[in-house]
């Protein structure tokens, strides 16, 4: 957006409210129960009603179990890997909450749907703002659940869900571990170095306009790293949808990054810059592209399982 500076610094703050969730049992088997969960959002995108929605998988006889919040990427089909992860982690004794972003047709507001497939910069800002706030509300909800261990909450984000999850974990210290898959940071690099035409066409700015807007970003980022995001006014609110802005909040925290060696959608330069900015956490490069990354699912599940087992074991000491 090419308007004047906003009078806020952190648009992801929200007023906490009592959560009256609708939790409905959908199906079950000998090992787990699956519920549909919905409750009101604290941020109405474009002031339209749009309840938070998710699927909650709970091992039978659960008591003090860890929770994995799983966040899909762009497009409805991106929820398929979320269900793979849910199946794997229920077997490991985790509860799993699959969160549906406002970008999913299950809950996409009418005005957003009308702008598809190419969203404008205001759509992206509104969508990010809703998503980051709502994921913090999912943690609020988790804190009301007696079967969950509040000290063992992880967030697992895929692609777009990975970018959003990076921001959420940076802002919410209740999340104790983060796994970010085929994601990274620095939206300018992602936009102009990607091989995905949809990202470029849907960006809303020319390359020159983007370069002009982003010219002040390095200085802004330096000030955020020194003073915190709450104390620095951004030149443009696209700075606030860039996960690189929030990377400093992930330093010395348990993070695992899983990326694809031949990813043409999220450039390696964007992944590497984010990795550097958040303190060089554990990173693994798997074969494949942004899509075929999932052909190595057994290794993906294994890497996440080991990372979370170590993280939560260490936190209990």
N, C-alpha and C positions, 0 to 999 in steps of 0.2 A: 504494500500500500504506500502511496506517495503523498501522504498527508503530513500535517504537522506532528511533532512529538506528542505522545499521549501523556496524560497527567497521572498515569499509574506506572508502576514498575513491574509488579508481579500480578498478572491477571488470573492466576490459579488459586488465589485465596478464596475461601467460601465460608459462609456461616454454617457451622455444624448444626444439624437438626436431628430430632428423634426420628429414627428410621422405622417406619411401619411397612415391613416387607410382606409381599404376597409370595409365599413359598408353597409350591404345589408339587406333590409327588407325581412324576410322569411314568417312570418304570423302575424296575428293580430286578436283581438276580441274587444268587446266593452270596455274592461278594460285596455288592454295593447298591446304593440307592441313588437315583437321579432325579433332581428337582429342577423346576423352572422357578427362577427368582425374579421379581420385579419390585421396584420401589421408586418414589419420586426423585428426580434429579434436583440438585441444588442450583443448577444453571440451565435455564431454558434457552436452547439455541434459537436465535431469531425470535425469542419469546413464544415459541411453539411448544405445546406439551409433548414430552418425549421421555417416558419413564425409562430408567435404567433397566436393562434386561441381561440375564445371564443364565447359564446352566451350572448347577452345583452338584458335583459328584461326591458322595460321602461313603467311605468304607463302612460296612456293617459293624455295629458295636464300637463305633469310633469314640475314642476318649483321648483328649489332649494330643490330637494329630496335627501335623504341619499342614499348611495351606499353600498351594500353588495357584496363583492367579494367572491365567493364560490369555494373551491378547493377540487377536488375529491381525492380518495385514489388509491390504487393499483388495476389495472384491469379496463376494460371498464365498467363493471357493477357497479363499485363504483360511476359512475356519476348519477345513478338513484336517490339516496338521494339528490343530488344537485338540481335536478329538483323539488323534493318535497319542498325543502327549497325555491327555486325560486317562486313556486306557492304561498306559504304561505306569503312570504315577499312582493311580488307585491301587494297582497291584503292589506298589511299594509302601502302601499305608498312608498315602497323602489324601487329603481332601483337595478337590480341584474346582475352581470357579472359572468357567469360560465366559469372558466378558465380551459383549457385543458393542462395538463402537457405533457412534452415530452414523458412520459411513456404511454400515451394513443395512441391507434392505429390511431386515427384521424390525428396525426401529428408526430408519432414516426420516427426518422431518420432511414434510411436503416441499418446502421451499428449497431444501438442499437437493432433493430428488429432481426438482425442476431444472437445476443447473447441471445435472450430470450429462455427459461423462467428464466435462472439464470444469472444475470448480474454480471460482475466482479467489483472490487473496483474502477477501473477507470471509468466504466460506471456510477456507482452511483455518483461519484464525478462530472463528467460532467453533469449528469442529475440534480443533486441538484444545481449546479452552474447556469445552464440554467434556472431552475425553479425560483430560488430566484431573479435573475436579471429580468426575464420576468414579474414576479408579480409586481416588482417595476415599470416596464414599463407600466403595466396596470394602476397603479396609475398615472403615467405621462399622459397617455391617458385620464384618468378620469378628470384630471385638465384642459383638453381642452374642456370639455363638459359643455356648459352653463346651462344645466338643472340640474346639480348636485351640491349639497352642499359640498364643498371641506373640510369642518370641520366635516363632518359626514360620514367618510369612515370606514367600518368595514371589517375584513377578517374572513371568516368562513372555517376552514380546517378540513378535515375528514381523520383520520388514517395517511397514508403517507402524504396526503395534510395538515394534522394537524402539523406534524413535520416540513414540509417546511414552513408553515404559521407562526409558532413560530419564525423561523429565520427571515422571512420577516418583521414581525411586530417589532422585536427587532431592526432591522437595519433602518426601515423607520418610522420616527415619524409622517408622514402624516396619517398613519393608526391609528385611534383613539380608536378602540376597536377590541378585538380578541376573537373568540370562537374556542376552540380546542377540537375536538371530538375524542374519543377513541385514544388518542395520549399520549405523555409524553416526556421523554428524557433519555439520557444515552444509547447509542447504544450497548454497551457491555452487559448490562443487558437485553436489548430487544433481542439481538441475542442468548444469551446462556440460558436465562430463558423462552423463548417463547415455546409454544407447536406447533408452526407452522413449520413443517419440511421444507417448502419452504424457510423460512428465514434463517434457519441454513445451508441448503445445498447450498444456493446461496450466502453465506457470503464471500467465497473466502479465508478465513484463517482457520487454525486449532485453537482450543481453546487456546493452548499454545502460538501460534504465536500472537493471539489477546491479550492475557494477557501480553505478552512481549511488544507489541506495546503500549498498554494502561497503562503500568506501570508509564509512565511519565505524564499521563493525569491529575491526581489530582493537581500536581504542575503547569501544564499549566493552568488549570482552575483557580487556585488561582491567578496566574499572570494576566490572562484576567480580572478577577473580580476587580483587583487593577488598571491595566493600560489600559484596553480596548483591544478588539480583534485586532485592527489595530497596536498594539505595541508589540505583542508577536509572536515569530516564533513557529509554531507548529512542533512537531517531525514528525508527519504524517498527511496527509491531511484528513484522516478519522476523525480527531478532528474537522474539519471544516464542516462536514456533520452531526454532533451531535448537536441537538437543545439545549442540556444542556449547550454547550459552550456559547450560546447567551442568556441564561435565565436571567442574570443580567439586560439586557436591557429591560426587561418586568416588573421589580419591580415598584410598585406604578403606574402602568398603568392599564386601564380597561381590565381585562381578565376574561373569564369564561371557565372553563374546565368541559366537560361532558364526563363521562366514564362509562363503564359497569362493574358491580360487578363480573361477571363471565368471564371476558375477558381472554382468554388463549393465545391470539396472542400478545397483549401488556401487559406485566406483571405489576401488581399493583405497584411493587417496582420501576419500571421505571417512572410511572406516579407520584408517591409520591415524588420521588427525584426531578423531574422537578418542581412540585408544590412548594416544599420547596425552591428550588433555585430561583424561580421567585417571591418570597415574599408571598407565601400562598394566592393566589387569590381565588375568589369564585369557589368552586368545587362541583359538584353534581355526585353522584354515582347512576346510574340507573340499574334496573334489566337487565338480559340478558347477552349475550356474545358479541364478537366483531361484529358478524353479526346480531344476534337477538336484539341487541341494538335498531334497527330501528323499532321494533314492538311497541316501546313506543314513536312513532313519535309525537303524540299530546303533550306529556309532553316536549319533546325535543324542539319543536317549541315554546311552551309557555315559557320555561326557557330562550330561546334566545330572544324572543320578549320582555320580561320584562327587561332583562339585557340591551339590546340596547336602549330601551325606557328610562331607568334610566340614562344610560351613556350619551346619546345625550341630554337628558333634563338637566343634571348637567353641561355639557359642554357649554350649551347656557346661563348659569347664569353669 
